[in-house]
Amino acid sequence: MTQPDSPPTPLETEIRELLTAAFAPARLEVNNDSASHRGHAGDDGSGESHFSVYIEADAFKDRSRLERQRMVNRALGDIPGERVHALAIKAEAPGIVP
């Protein structure tokens, strides 16, 4: 996980910018979890192989969990599965209690 005082990595910044442009989220958290996966499968040594995203946006209202995740994956283009080994997504509509 990126340390709170560490600057965001380039890919972390790109993920944040793409999701902000696509959804204008009420809340967005992008965490680089790569350090905790160092030496595991999918760790390419870049420090940008594993991320988690929490996003709240009106666009997710009345959408199933699967639809919300697909929307996020589409907004991120080639990042999931090509440029990032693992991406955990939690996407909610504002006001929904998980």
TORDRENZA-176042 format. One line per field, with one value per residue: chain; x, y, z of N, C-alpha, C, O, CB in turn; residue in three letters. Coordinates in nm, 3 decimals. Glycine has a CB too. Layout:
BEGIN
palum: [A; ...]
n.X: [X; ...]
n.Y: [Y; ...]
n.Z: [Z; ...]
ca.X: [X; ...]
ca.Y: [Y; ...]
ca.Z: [Z; ...]
c.X: [X; ...]
c.Y: [Y; ...]
c.Z: [Z; ...]
o.X: [X; ...]
o.Y: [Y; ...]
o.Z: [Z; ...]
cb.X: [X; ...]
cb.Y: [Y; ...]
cb.Z: [Z; ...]
mivex: [Ala; ...]
***
This chain:
BEGIN
palum: [A; A; A; A; A; A; A; A; A; A; A; A; A; A; A; A; A; A; A; A; A; A; A; A; A; A; A; A; A; A; A; A; A; A; A; A; A; A; A; A; A; A; A; A; A; A; A; A; A; A; A; A; A; A; A; A; A; A; A; A; A; A; A; A; A; A; A; A; A; A; A; A; A; A; A; A; A; A; A; A; A; A; A; A; A; A; A; A; A; A; A; A; A; A; A; A; A; A]
n.X: [0.085; 0.055; 0.234; 0.091; 0.217; 0.359; 0.423; 0.179; 0.198; 0.279; 0.087; -0.113; -0.200; -0.296; -0.509; -0.678; -0.734; -0.867; -1.097; -1.215; -1.276; -1.458; -1.669; -1.713; -1.683; -1.830; -1.678; -1.351; -1.105; -0.787; -0.563; -0.232; -0.135; 0.087; 0.335; 0.277; 0.255; 0.494; 0.720; 0.533; 0.309; 0.258; 0.383; 0.569; 0.789; 0.774; 0.645; 0.390; 0.178; -0.044; -0.355; -0.614; -0.946; -1.183; -1.488; -1.745; -2.026; -2.285; -2.352; -2.361; -2.597; -2.876; -2.755; -2.620; -2.375; -2.192; -2.234; -2.145; -1.873; -1.791; -1.832; -1.637; -1.405; -1.421; -1.389; -1.126; -0.985; -0.706; -0.576; -0.663; -0.569; -0.386; -0.193; -0.188; -0.163; -0.347; -0.660; -0.863; -1.196; -1.434; -1.735; -1.983; -2.308; -2.364; -2.460; -2.534; -2.514; -2.252]
n.Y: [-0.118; 0.223; 0.457; 0.696; 0.951; 0.936; 1.028; 0.994; 0.719; 0.712; 0.549; 0.521; 0.785; 0.811; 0.627; 0.749; 0.991; 0.898; 0.773; 0.986; 1.156; 0.995; 0.942; 1.149; 1.123; 1.112; 1.025; 0.894; 0.656; 0.548; 0.298; 0.190; -0.123; -0.271; -0.309; -0.484; -0.717; -0.791; -1.002; -1.197; -1.381; -1.215; -0.982; -0.750; -0.606; -0.336; -0.186; -0.113; -0.302; -0.405; -0.288; -0.121; 0.002; 0.228; 0.360; 0.602; 0.694; 0.869; 0.747; 0.478; 0.415; 0.206; -0.004; -0.331; -0.508; -0.637; -0.495; -0.240; -0.291; -0.364; -0.123; 0.039; -0.101; -0.068; 0.211; 0.230; 0.126; -0.022; -0.077; -0.263; -0.598; -0.584; -0.376; -0.375; -0.622; -0.702; -0.578; -0.459; -0.380; -0.171; -0.047; 0.189; 0.347; 0.681; 0.713; 0.453; 0.194; -0.015]
n.Z: [0.000; -0.077; 0.109; 0.335; 0.321; 0.090; -0.248; -0.511; -0.742; -1.097; -1.237; -1.048; -1.033; -1.295; -1.293; -1.106; -1.241; -1.475; -1.366; -1.233; -1.446; -1.587; -1.405; -1.216; -0.925; -0.595; -0.393; -0.392; -0.369; -0.429; -0.402; -0.396; -0.375; -0.420; -0.284; -0.076; -0.209; -0.308; -0.466; -0.508; -0.729; -1.034; -0.957; -1.105; -1.045; -1.085; -0.898; -0.938; -0.964; -0.831; -0.729; -0.540; -0.551; -0.432; -0.501; -0.513; -0.685; -0.860; -1.099; -1.052; -0.937; -0.896; -1.031; -1.075; -0.876; -1.046; -1.288; -1.207; -1.157; -1.413; -1.545; -1.426; -1.502; -1.783; -1.802; -1.729; -1.938; -2.088; -1.853; -1.637; -1.609; -1.820; -1.787; -1.517; -1.273; -1.073; -0.970; -0.732; -0.691; -0.547; -0.591; -0.544; -0.511; -0.396; -0.055; -0.013; 0.211; 0.270]
ca.X: [0.000; 0.130; 0.236; 0.010; 0.295; 0.428; 0.352; 0.116; 0.275; 0.216; -0.032; -0.213; -0.251; -0.374; -0.635; -0.759; -0.780; -0.965; -1.222; -1.274; -1.333; -1.570; -1.779; -1.723; -1.723; -1.846; -1.565; -1.263; -0.980; -0.704; -0.451; -0.132; -0.110; 0.194; 0.440; 0.238; 0.255; 0.630; 0.766; 0.421; 0.271; 0.209; 0.469; 0.665; 0.899; 0.752; 0.581; 0.257; 0.116; -0.165; -0.425; -0.753; -1.021; -1.316; -1.547; -1.888; -2.070; -2.427; -2.367; -2.378; -2.731; -2.961; -2.673; -2.574; -2.232; -2.120; -2.242; -2.058; -1.734; -1.766; -1.823; -1.505; -1.305; -1.428; -1.333; -0.981; -0.924; -0.612; -0.507; -0.688; -0.533; -0.276; -0.088; -0.194; -0.191; -0.467; -0.733; -0.981; -1.289; -1.557; -1.805; -2.113; -2.378; -2.360; -2.569; -2.553; -2.434; -2.199]
ca.Y: [0.000; 0.347; 0.523; 0.818; 1.069; 0.911; 1.082; 0.887; 0.670; 0.756; 0.471; 0.558; 0.914; 0.787; 0.562; 0.853; 1.086; 0.832; 0.752; 1.117; 1.203; 0.910; 0.931; 1.262; 1.056; 1.182; 0.976; 0.807; 0.616; 0.461; 0.253; 0.105; -0.232; -0.351; -0.342; -0.600; -0.835; -0.804; -1.140; -1.287; -1.389; -1.090; -0.870; -0.730; -0.525; -0.194; -0.116; -0.072; -0.425; -0.437; -0.169; -0.133; 0.124; 0.247; 0.474; 0.630; 0.785; 0.859; 0.659; 0.339; 0.397; 0.104; -0.098; -0.446; -0.508; -0.674; -0.383; -0.134; -0.329; -0.356; 0.020; 0.086; -0.163; -0.001; 0.345; 0.219; 0.082; -0.135; -0.091; -0.392; -0.720; -0.564; -0.296; -0.405; -0.764; -0.721; -0.456; -0.483; -0.268; -0.158; 0.067; 0.208; 0.473; 0.755; 0.688; 0.309; 0.141; -0.146]
ca.Z: [0.000; -0.078; 0.239; 0.330; 0.286; -0.036; -0.364; -0.590; -0.855; -1.224; -1.270; -0.948; -1.079; -1.417; -1.252; -1.041; -1.344; -1.562; -1.293; -1.206; -1.572; -1.627; -1.310; -1.123; -0.802; -0.467; -0.312; -0.468; -0.304; -0.512; -0.320; -0.457; -0.281; -0.478; -0.188; 0.005; -0.297; -0.359; -0.473; -0.538; -0.870; -1.090; -0.920; -1.214; -0.996; -1.116; -0.786; -0.983; -1.014; -0.754; -0.682; -0.496; -0.577; -0.375; -0.571; -0.497; -0.791; -0.895; -1.215; -1.008; -0.879; -0.958; -1.109; -0.997; -0.844; -1.166; -1.381; -1.156; -1.180; -1.558; -1.580; -1.383; -1.591; -1.914; -1.787; -1.712; -2.064; -2.088; -1.725; -1.572; -1.682; -1.914; -1.723; -1.374; -1.252; -0.991; -0.936; -0.649; -0.712; -0.471; -0.651; -0.479; -0.529; -0.269; 0.038; 0.004; 0.321; 0.228]
c.X: [0.089; 0.120; 0.160; 0.088; 0.374; 0.350; 0.290; 0.206; 0.207; 0.088; -0.146; -0.280; -0.339; -0.509; -0.730; -0.817; -0.886; -1.099; -1.291; -1.342; -1.459; -1.691; -1.801; -1.765; -1.736; -1.730; -1.483; -1.137; -0.910; -0.581; -0.360; -0.092; 0.010; 0.299; 0.405; 0.232; 0.393; 0.674; 0.657; 0.397; 0.216; 0.291; 0.577; 0.783; 0.881; 0.701; 0.441; 0.182; -0.018; -0.226; -0.562; -0.817; -1.152; -1.371; -1.697; -1.926; -2.218; -2.451; -2.392; -2.516; -2.811; -2.884; -2.629; -2.424; -2.149; -2.120; -2.149; -1.912; -1.699; -1.752; -1.685; -1.397; -1.303; -1.363; -1.180; -0.910; -0.833; -0.541; -0.536; -0.648; -0.419; -0.161; -0.082; -0.233; -0.323; -0.528; -0.858; -1.069; -1.407; -1.623; -1.946; -2.177; -2.372; -2.482; -2.598; -2.462; -2.386; -2.224]
c.Y: [0.124; 0.411; 0.655; 0.942; 1.050; 0.974; 0.967; 0.846; 0.717; 0.679; 0.500; 0.690; 0.895; 0.724; 0.666; 0.950; 1.023; 0.816; 0.884; 1.171; 1.124; 0.922; 1.052; 1.210; 1.149; 1.144; 0.881; 0.782; 0.519; 0.426; 0.162; 0.001; -0.317; -0.395; -0.465; -0.728; -0.859; -0.951; -1.240; -1.291; -1.255; -0.968; -0.857; -0.643; -0.376; -0.115; -0.068; -0.193; -0.458; -0.308; -0.206; 0.005; 0.119; 0.372; 0.480; 0.729; 0.762; 0.763; 0.513; 0.311; 0.297; 0.010; -0.213; -0.432; -0.538; -0.561; -0.269; -0.167; -0.323; -0.211; 0.076; 0.028; -0.097; 0.137; 0.341; 0.163; -0.038; -0.155; -0.226; -0.509; -0.705; -0.489; -0.318; -0.552; -0.784; -0.586; -0.496; -0.359; -0.279; -0.031; 0.073; 0.338; 0.548; 0.723; 0.541; 0.263; 0.002; -0.255]
c.Z: [0.000; 0.060; 0.228; 0.286; 0.156; -0.151; -0.444; -0.705; -0.984; -1.257; -1.172; -0.988; -1.202; -1.384; -1.194; -1.146; -1.434; -1.493; -1.261; -1.332; -1.610; -1.535; -1.219; -0.984; -0.682; -0.375; -0.399; -0.388; -0.398; -0.430; -0.401; -0.353; -0.321; -0.377; -0.106; -0.078; -0.358; -0.353; -0.504; -0.689; -0.916; -1.052; -1.027; -1.172; -1.018; -0.996; -0.821; -1.041; -0.949; -0.699; -0.627; -0.512; -0.500; -0.441; -0.543; -0.606; -0.822; -1.011; -1.176; -0.947; -0.963; -1.051; -1.019; -0.969; -0.968; -1.269; -1.338; -1.182; -1.329; -1.603; -1.543; -1.474; -1.728; -1.909; -1.779; -1.835; -2.048; -1.954; -1.659; -1.663; -1.780; -1.847; -1.573; -1.359; -1.178; -0.955; -0.859; -0.658; -0.616; -0.520; -0.594; -0.525; -0.396; -0.184; 0.061; 0.116; 0.282; 0.329]
o.X: [0.190; 0.013; 0.164; 0.032; 0.447; 0.227; 0.343; 0.281; 0.091; -0.009; -0.262; -0.402; -0.445; -0.612; -0.848; -0.935; -0.986; -1.204; -1.414; -1.452; -1.555; -1.805; -1.904; -1.869; -1.666; -1.689; -1.539; -1.069; -0.968; -0.503; -0.406; -0.024; 0.032; 0.347; 0.493; 0.208; 0.406; 0.666; 0.687; 0.456; 0.138; 0.271; 0.665; 0.868; 0.965; 0.712; 0.380; 0.130; -0.097; -0.159; -0.618; -0.754; -1.223; -1.308; -1.767; -1.865; -2.268; -2.558; -2.439; -2.547; -2.813; -2.944; -2.605; -2.355; -2.048; -2.017; -2.081; -1.835; -1.589; -1.669; -1.624; -1.308; -1.196; -1.289; -1.113; -0.787; -0.876; -0.454; -0.442; -0.690; -0.360; -0.046; 0.017; -0.325; -0.403; -0.457; -0.948; -1.023; -1.471; -1.574; -2.019; -2.108; -2.375; -2.593; -2.679; -2.342; -2.467; -2.185]
o.Y: [0.127; 0.418; 0.720; 1.030; 1.140; 0.973; 0.856; 0.927; 0.756; 0.740; 0.503; 0.705; 0.957; 0.762; 0.670; 0.985; 1.089; 0.841; 0.890; 1.225; 1.182; 0.913; 1.057; 1.250; 1.249; 1.223; 0.799; 0.875; 0.419; 0.514; 0.068; 0.033; -0.423; -0.508; -0.543; -0.835; -0.940; -1.015; -1.358; -1.215; -1.191; -0.861; -0.942; -0.611; -0.297; 0.007; 0.008; -0.187; -0.533; -0.230; -0.310; 0.109; 0.018; 0.478; 0.379; 0.836; 0.650; 0.704; 0.434; 0.197; 0.305; -0.050; -0.192; -0.353; -0.472; -0.533; -0.209; -0.080; -0.281; -0.180; 0.150; 0.100; -0.073; 0.175; 0.437; 0.153; -0.143; -0.241; -0.298; -0.517; -0.805; -0.533; -0.284; -0.599; -0.871; -0.492; -0.559; -0.247; -0.384; 0.079; -0.026; 0.428; 0.483; 0.708; 0.507; 0.292; -0.089; -0.370]
o.Z: [0.071; 0.119; 0.123; 0.220; 0.115; -0.152; -0.444; -0.760; -0.981; -1.302; -1.212; -0.978; -1.212; -1.440; -1.228; -1.141; -1.467; -1.552; -1.262; -1.326; -1.661; -1.582; -1.151; -0.932; -0.670; -0.289; -0.472; -0.345; -0.441; -0.393; -0.466; -0.255; -0.264; -0.383; -0.070; -0.023; -0.450; -0.249; -0.524; -0.765; -0.846; -1.109; -1.038; -1.255; -0.975; -0.992; -0.746; -1.152; -1.006; -0.632; -0.662; -0.492; -0.503; -0.437; -0.547; -0.617; -0.812; -1.021; -1.257; -0.912; -1.086; -1.141; -0.900; -1.034; -0.993; -1.330; -1.421; -1.225; -1.365; -1.689; -1.621; -1.519; -1.784; -2.000; -1.817; -1.836; -2.001; -1.943; -1.627; -1.779; -1.820; -1.851; -1.509; -1.425; -1.213; -0.916; -0.914; -0.636; -0.607; -0.495; -0.596; -0.572; -0.291; -0.235; 0.147; 0.113; 0.263; 0.307]
cb.X: [-0.097; 0.077; 0.381; -0.052; 0.390; 0.446; 0.448; -0.022; 0.287; 0.316; 0.001; -0.149; -0.136; -0.296; -0.607; -0.675; -0.662; -0.912; -1.195; -1.166; -1.230; -1.526; -1.757; -1.826; -1.625; -1.982; -1.615; -1.229; -1.006; -0.664; -0.500; -0.007; -0.232; 0.260; 0.466; 0.103; 0.151; 0.727; 0.831; 0.292; 0.167; 0.070; 0.532; 0.595; 1.025; 0.653; 0.665; 0.266; 0.209; -0.132; -0.440; -0.763; -1.047; -1.312; -1.521; -1.922; -1.984; -2.481; -2.242; -2.272; -2.805; -3.072; -2.548; -2.603; -2.200; -2.181; -2.387; -2.081; -1.708; -1.880; -1.935; -1.478; -1.333; -1.574; -1.390; -0.950; -0.847; -0.510; -0.547; -0.837; -0.649; -0.324; -0.111; -0.297; -0.077; -0.433; -0.770; -0.943; -1.338; -1.531; -1.809; -2.097; -2.527; -2.352; -2.691; -2.525; -2.516; -2.053]
cb.Y: [0.000; 0.444; 0.547; 0.844; 1.103; 0.759; 1.166; 0.933; 0.514; 0.740; 0.321; 0.571; 1.010; 0.698; 0.449; 0.931; 1.133; 0.697; 0.674; 1.216; 1.193; 0.766; 0.813; 1.367; 0.950; 1.147; 0.904; 0.870; 0.551; 0.529; 0.181; 0.188; -0.319; -0.275; -0.225; -0.575; -0.817; -0.715; -1.177; -1.242; -1.502; -1.069; -0.890; -0.668; -0.569; -0.182; 0.001; 0.041; -0.539; -0.536; -0.066; -0.184; 0.143; 0.259; 0.463; 0.686; 0.765; 0.997; 0.667; 0.305; 0.534; 0.171; -0.027; -0.579; -0.610; -0.801; -0.331; -0.112; -0.469; -0.424; 0.101; 0.046; -0.313; 0.011; 0.413; 0.131; 0.194; -0.115; 0.022; -0.405; -0.768; -0.488; -0.149; -0.312; -0.830; -0.801; -0.375; -0.515; -0.263; -0.154; 0.055; 0.208; 0.450; 0.906; 0.754; 0.230; 0.138; -0.136]
cb.Z: [0.123; -0.188; 0.288; 0.464; 0.398; -0.059; -0.454; -0.643; -0.852; -1.338; -1.269; -0.806; -1.109; -1.514; -1.149; -0.937; -1.428; -1.606; -1.164; -1.157; -1.684; -1.633; -1.224; -1.175; -0.770; -0.402; -0.181; -0.605; -0.164; -0.650; -0.194; -0.508; -0.269; -0.588; -0.095; 0.070; -0.409; -0.278; -0.346; -0.464; -0.893; -1.048; -0.778; -1.333; -1.059; -1.230; -0.742; -1.089; -0.995; -0.638; -0.794; -0.347; -0.729; -0.215; -0.723; -0.353; -0.918; -0.931; -1.302; -0.906; -0.870; -1.036; -1.172; -1.072; -0.733; -1.227; -1.392; -1.006; -1.126; -1.636; -1.507; -1.235; -1.605; -1.962; -1.663; -1.594; -2.124; -2.196; -1.630; -1.533; -1.753; -2.038; -1.751; -1.300; -1.174; -0.862; -1.065; -0.500; -0.857; -0.314; -0.807; -0.325; -0.576; -0.294; -0.012; -0.128; 0.456; 0.203]
mivex: [Met; Thr; Gln; Pro; Asp; Ser; Pro; Pro; Thr; Pro; Leu; Glu; Thr; Glu; Ile; Arg; Glu; Leu; Leu; Thr; Ala; Ala; Phe; Ala; Pro; Ala; Arg; Leu; Glu; Val; Asn; Asn; Asp; Ser; Ala; Ser; His; Arg; Gly; His; Ala; Gly; Asp; Asp; Gly; Ser; Gly; Glu; Ser; His; Phe; Ser; Val; Tyr; Ile; Glu; Ala; Asp; Ala; Phe; Lys; Asp; Arg; Ser; Arg; Leu; Glu; Arg; Gln; Arg; Met; Val; Asn; Arg; Ala; Leu; Gly; Asp; Ile; Pro; Gly; Glu; Arg; Val; His; Ala; Leu; Ala; Ile; Lys; Ala; Glu; Ala; Pro; Gly; Ile; Val; Pro]
***
